[in-house]
Amino acid sequence: MVQPQLGWVTLVRDGAEPWTTSLRELMHHPRCRPSTRTRADLPAASRGRQPKALADLPPQRRALVALRMEHLLEVETGYRSGDALRPTAGEPRPGYDPDTTTLTQRRQHKALELRQAAAADPDGARALALDRVSYRTLIRWDRGRIRFGAVGVADDRWLREATGRRISPAVREALFAVRAETLHRSKLTAKDRERLIHQYVRETYGAQEPVPSYETLRVVWREWFGSTGARQRYSRSAARVQENATGRHVVVHRPGQVVALDTTVLPVKVREDVFGEAVSVHLTLALDVYTHSIVAFRLTLVSDTAVDVAMVLRDVMMPLPMRPDWGQDMEWAYPGVPATLVAEFAGHGVAGLPFFAPETVTTDHGSVYKNHHVTEVQRVIGANIRPSRVLRPTDKQAVERAFGAIQSLLFRILPGYQGVDVADRGVDPECDAVLTVAEMEHMIATWVVKVWQNRRFGAYAPSWDPAGDHSPNSLFAASMVQGGFALQIPPAELYYQLLPTHRVMIHGKRGVKIKNLWYDGDALDDYRFAASGWGGVARNRYVFHRDPRDPCFVFFQDPRTHDWHTLRWTGLPEEGWVPAFGDARVRELLREVRRRGMAPKSDAELLPVLLELIGASVPVEQWLARLSRGQKVEHAREVTQVAAAAADRPVPAPQAAPPADGGAAVAGGATVTRLAWRERAETGQSAVDAERRRRREQAVPVRPVPPPRLGERLRAVSLLALPDEDDTTVAEENR
């Protein structure tokens, strides 16, 4: 209740109702503050701003403040240092001796001294800001020094209010209009934007409307819209993201809700499995943001492609099989779902690593995550693959931090570690490399299951138990108790569905042509010379799936039985195997064929050219010596990609045994596989001859009796023998 004796006041404000309150309530109101006009500790120049400090001054102004402080201290104490125990030569001077003069006399003497110095050297005094110092100025400086310290002697003009650049409403409207227009155009310079601003103001408000200078417009554009150093395409994406941003903070509260995906170069040199050369590989990592579990990873000798991204997402959904050297402590041990049940569904022993169907996959802005294939993968697995927001580093900070943690916990202690930059690199990390790609993959998998998944959280503990001891495994187990676990293991046919699709017609005799290669098989017999019946852009065509890592095979799903069939490249030999190759090798092959003027009618004729391109027709004993390191690494990449594609396939294609002399040789501590190029070329040529012979026999089922050779009858009878009488009579009758 308000006491009547305290009095009442009525506050009136324009556009608002009068407010009647007591003086006590008004004095204790949180929004009631003393006016800056009546505060003694706040100068008029600092009203509405934070107190000034010496650090706000530029270095040259600080030197002037120090000089003014020396003059004030000499006036007050007679010594420029302000301490009688540290005098300089000639101090105290007669006009500033505190024992014989008063403070007023010293101030008057200082003002006279500064006026005389300014008259003798006007430019120097003006540069030192001591050209207009009077007796009253010294008093004002002294009061400011007592109240605010050294910054109290600085002029208020040195720290005047930064009002910015005065931009009229017309120019402001023109700036935003030009900004919206230039986002959809090709990249323009600042001078081009200035002309557009002048055009907009002139056509909208007339020629009399003033427009700031070029420099002002350039600085204002940079302050309002940021730097223009980005690519125009990325600037449009950033503007679109900012326009559609809701400003909501996403809280991840279950496993699989957000999976962060990223790729980096492995900081450890490894040896490829073909020649034993030291190479750099790329590590693709999939991290569950809620539990910080590394649910999938891949090592590739080349930068990841859309197929690699699809296979990583497939690995997230598939349980990790147990490996021969893994013990029981690495098996599935999460509560609620017995290990035997999971093994029964998976068909093999399952390691202690979470698996689930991801809901949202966060990636960077690389082109590998923005193509049509990844869009189709998103539809197949039922997830949203979205790039991280522009200027939002928190979207992928978990996986970036995981890369740093793996580097500090594992990679740094491995031989072949390259360091964070060239200055920290060892003498020769390539010679230090001893692990092969397969060994490195096995080591990372073992480390993830045995170390990372059981490592205690630090700053990443869950919000509902920040002081508890949690690891990725324990947090996933807790989430299983809270929300359950969906035991959904995708079928093996998911591999085919995640491959890129090609819609082509089926040729009646030759099969299907995909990427300039022909594929055929018995599965096409029921659909030769028949249309698929589908309309649209790919009218009457069939869908085939192809793995770009291994062009030797394509995959076809029977529309009637829905079974998947593997179609072989018709250029493959019936027996044996050909060197691994990829799409780049196929393009090189076709360029070489066009250069030679060949017009082959079957892919079998392309096989010798392919083998010659890969093997270069070099004898085996000179092959390793004459191939460059780049050629070895290129071939090793193709072999690794083909091996990865074969490992991903549900049923690997049968491989024939290598030649008897194609064993392994050890060179320099690394396992090197001998590549018998001449034997492979002969095998390919034999396959071509066998194919031609088969076609001839098929064209002529019954072989006719060959006619006699020319002159065979003459050679059977001697030219000197006389004919018989009967033969002579018959000859005369015929005549």
Secondary structure, 3 states (H helix, E strand, C coil): CCCHHHCEEEECCCCCCCEEEEHHHHHCCCCCCCCCCCCCCCCHHHCCCCCCCHHHCCHHHHHHHHHHHHHHHHHHHCCCCCCCCCCCCCCCCHHHCCCCCCHHHHHHHHHHHHHHHHHHCHHHHHHCCCCCCCHHHHHHHHHHHHHHHHHHHCCHHHHCCCCCCCCCHHHHHHHHHHHHHHCCCCCCCHHHHHHHHHHHHHHHHCCCCCCCCHHHHHHHHHHHHCCCCCCHHHHHHHHHHHHHCCCCCCCCCCCCCCEEEEEEECCECEECCCCCCEECCEEEEEEECCCCCEEEEEEECCCCCHHHHHHHHHHHHCCCECCCCCCHHHECCCCCCCHHHHHHHHCCCEECCCCCCCCEEEECCCHHHCCHHHHHHHHHHCCEEEECCCCCHHHCHHHHHHHHHHHHHCHHHCCCECCCCHHHCCCCHHHHCCCEHHHHHHHHHHHHHHCHHHCCCCCCCCCCCCCCCCCHHHHHHHHHHHHCCCCCCCCCCHHHHCCCEEEECCECCCEEEECCEEEECHHHHHHCCCCCCCCCCCCCCEEEEECCCCCCEEEEECCCCCCEEEEEECCCCCCCCCCCCCHHHHHHHHHHHHHHCCCCCCHHHHHHHHHHHHHCCCCHHHHHHHCCHHHHHHHHHHHHHHHHHHHHCCCCCCCCCCCCCCCEEEECCEEEECCCHHHHHHHHHHHHHHHHHHHHHHHCCCCCCCCCCCCHHHHHCCCCCCCCHHHHHHHHHHC
